[in-house]
Amino acid sequence: MTAARKWTAQDVPDQTGRTAVVTGATSGIGFATAKELARHGAHVVLAVRDTGKAAVAAARIRAAVPRAELTVQRLDLADLGSVREAAKELADRCERIDVLLNNAGVMWTPEARTADGYELQFATNHLGHFALTGLLLDTLRATPGARAVTISSYVHRLARIDFADLNAERRYSRYRAYGQSKLANLMFSLELQRRLAAAGADTVAVAAHPGLAATGLGRDFPAAFHRIGPTLGPLFLQPADRGMLPGLRAATDPGVRGGQFYGPLGLTETRGHPGPVRTGGSARDPRVWRRLWEESERLTGVSYGI
Ligand SMILES: NC(=O)c1ccc[n+]([C@@H]2O[C@H](COP(=O)([O-])OP(=O)(O)OC[C@H]3O[C@@H](n4cnc5c(N)ncnc54)[C@H](OP(=O)(O)O)[C@@H]3O)[C@@H](O)[C@H]2O)c1
């Protein structure tokens, strides 16, 4: 194993003076990343849909990191009105945003629509983060070397963007909808980087995936998974504080470049130390990135202007 393969949270440079906004910081990967960023001195904004849970999360972080500098921001990614409100409050209250970690997510939810009329997984995982990033772009661009880090998944490799039924109006499969949303996360990051570079911005977009980690993500899994989970889970899942390492590295390692994708380097990218990984074939077509981008601007009403 090379030195590069052994990157750990101890390699995070001092984050004092930097601000990181972490979506979905109440649980799992988001909580573990927020704690680590706070441990290294960042001001961390816990961007969450449930402020009661955020208070518990903040208390847990402070128990581990007594000097943690934390702020709570209400944000429901499944509601574009809430995303707009949150972005405005964040832009008003944060002089700088060095890292926007687009992490929150739901998986395999039963068929549901948001108040805006969008399929829940696509709306929460992709559209909400697309809108949030666009609305915070001026603040990100005003912060030297800022990064937008978006958490995708290894399952993007099995997915495709179904432009004929993006919003699952004809047919809903919870598995396909999740896969599509995670492929969309990755394509969004790649297209954002392409546009930022073309605009000469020094803001970068980076994607990451956690491999397999024991978090709250399985709450909507079918009953059979809950029956076998306690036995098989420990064999396959790494703890959240390992699963968060690719995103943490993407957010903080000075060697990271825009357009990269980080994941765990061991055992078919399910576990291990984080490093750059390859995107699956379905994520490599810039024509699809561009089409998804245009659809996302139309569906969210958020135009990036780049
Ligand atoms: N765990 C894995 O093995 C794995 C693998 C691949 C990719 N991922 C990705 O990793 C990311 C983090 O997931 P996790 O595994 O840490 O799961 P988790 O423990 O369930 O955390 C998900 C977080 O997202 C928040 N969230 C859900 N819907 C939201 C909404 N509408 N608005 C704002 N926040 C919302 C949740 O808030 P509440 O506490 O209020 O529910 C929670 O804080 C996701 O993007 C997921 O797709 C995870």
The ligand as an SDF file (V2000), in Angstrom:
LIG
                    3D

 48 52  0  0  0  0  0  0  0  0999 V2000
  -23.9370    4.8340    3.5710 N   0  0  0  0  0  0  0  0  0  0  0  0
  -23.5140    4.3510    2.4080 C   0  0  0  0  0  0  0  0  0  0  0  0
  -23.0810    3.2080    2.2920 O   0  0  0  0  0  0  0  0  0  0  0  0
  -23.5840    5.2290    1.1930 C   0  0  0  0  0  0  0  0  0  0  0  0
  -23.1510    4.6640   -0.0240 C   0  0  0  0  0  0  0  0  0  0  0  0
  -23.1700    5.4710   -1.1480 C   0  0  0  0  0  0  0  0  0  0  0  0
  -23.5710    6.7910   -1.0740 C   0  0  0  0  0  0  0  0  0  0  0  0
  -24.0000    7.2840    0.1160 N   0  0  0  0  0  0  0  0  0  0  0  0
  -24.4260    8.6940    0.1470 C   0  0  0  0  0  0  0  0  0  0  0  0
  -23.9180    9.3200    1.3080 O   0  0  0  0  0  0  0  0  0  0  0  0
  -24.7330   10.4390    1.6380 C   0  0  0  0  0  0  0  0  0  0  0  0
  -25.0150   10.4810    3.1380 C   0  0  0  0  0  0  0  0  0  0  0  0
  -25.8410    9.3860    3.4780 O   0  0  0  0  0  0  0  0  0  0  0  0
  -25.6230    8.5360    4.8110 P   0  0  0  0  0  0  0  0  0  0  0  0
  -25.2090    7.1860    4.3780 O   0  0  0  0  0  0  0  0  0  0  0  0
  -24.8000    9.2700    5.7700 O   0  0  0  0  0  0  0  0  0  0  0  0
  -27.1590    8.4240    5.3000 O   0  0  0  0  0  0  0  0  0  0  0  0
  -27.9220    8.9900    6.5910 P   0  0  0  0  0  0  0  0  0  0  0  0
  -27.2250    8.5750    7.8300 O   0  0  0  0  0  0  0  0  0  0  0  0
  -29.3400    8.5620    6.3840 O   0  0  0  0  0  0  0  0  0  0  0  0
  -27.8110   10.5590    6.4290 O   0  0  0  0  0  0  0  0  0  0  0  0
  -28.5790   11.2390    5.4670 C   0  0  0  0  0  0  0  0  0  0  0  0
  -28.7020   12.6750    5.8910 C   0  0  0  0  0  0  0  0  0  0  0  0
  -29.4710   13.3620    4.8830 O   0  0  0  0  0  0  0  0  0  0  0  0
  -30.4660   14.1310    5.5450 C   0  0  0  0  0  0  0  0  0  0  0  0
  -31.6170   14.3890    4.6760 N   0  0  0  0  0  0  0  0  0  0  0  0
  -32.4840   13.5100    4.1280 C   0  0  0  0  0  0  0  0  0  0  0  0
  -33.4480   14.1510    3.4560 N   0  0  0  0  0  0  0  0  0  0  0  0
  -33.2000   15.4820    3.5860 C   0  0  0  0  0  0  0  0  0  0  0  0
  -33.8480   16.6550    3.1430 C   0  0  0  0  0  0  0  0  0  0  0  0
  -34.9890   16.6050    2.4280 N   0  0  0  0  0  0  0  0  0  0  0  0
  -33.3150   17.8500    3.4510 N   0  0  0  0  0  0  0  0  0  0  0  0
  -32.1770   17.9290    4.1960 C   0  0  0  0  0  0  0  0  0  0  0  0
  -31.5370   16.8570    4.6720 N   0  0  0  0  0  0  0  0  0  0  0  0
  -32.0330   15.6400    4.3720 C   0  0  0  0  0  0  0  0  0  0  0  0
  -30.8370   13.2980    6.7580 C   0  0  0  0  0  0  0  0  0  0  0  0
  -31.5240   14.1090    7.6950 O   0  0  0  0  0  0  0  0  0  0  0  0
  -32.4960   13.4720    8.8400 P   0  0  0  0  0  0  0  0  0  0  0  0
  -31.5980   13.1330    9.9840 O   0  0  0  0  0  0  0  0  0  0  0  0
  -33.4370   14.5920    9.1310 O   0  0  0  0  0  0  0  0  0  0  0  0
  -33.1620   12.2660    8.2360 O   0  0  0  0  0  0  0  0  0  0  0  0
  -29.4570   12.8690    7.2150 C   0  0  0  0  0  0  0  0  0  0  0  0
  -28.8180   13.9110    7.9320 O   0  0  0  0  0  0  0  0  0  0  0  0
  -25.9980   10.3120    0.7620 C   0  0  0  0  0  0  0  0  0  0  0  0
  -25.8840   11.2130   -0.3180 O   0  0  0  0  0  0  0  0  0  0  0  0
  -25.9320    8.8860    0.2610 C   0  0  0  0  0  0  0  0  0  0  0  0
  -26.5680    8.7090   -0.9930 O   0  0  0  0  0  0  0  0  0  0  0  0
  -24.0140    6.5420    1.2540 C   0  0  0  0  0  0  0  0  0  0  0  0
  1  2  1  0
  2  3  2  0
  2  4  1  0
  4  5  1  0
  4 48  2  0
  5  6  2  0
  6  7  1  0
  7  8  2  0
  8  9  1  0
  8 48  1  0
  9 10  1  0
  9 46  1  0
 10 11  1  0
 11 12  1  0
 11 44  1  0
 12 13  1  0
 13 14  1  0
 14 15  2  0
 14 16  1  0
 14 17  1  0
 17 18  1  0
 18 19  2  0
 18 20  1  0
 18 21  1  0
 21 22  1  0
 22 23  1  0
 23 24  1  0
 23 42  1  0
 24 25  1  0
 25 26  1  0
 25 36  1  0
 26 27  1  0
 26 35  1  0
 27 28  2  0
 28 29  1  0
 29 30  1  0
 29 35  2  0
 30 31  1  0
 30 32  2  0
 32 33  1  0
 33 34  2  0
 34 35  1  0
 36 37  1  0
 36 42  1  0
 37 38  1  0
 38 39  2  0
 38 40  1  0
 38 41  1  0
 42 43  1  0
 44 45  1  0
 44 46  1  0
 46 47  1  0
M  CHG  2   8   1  16  -1
M  END
$$$$
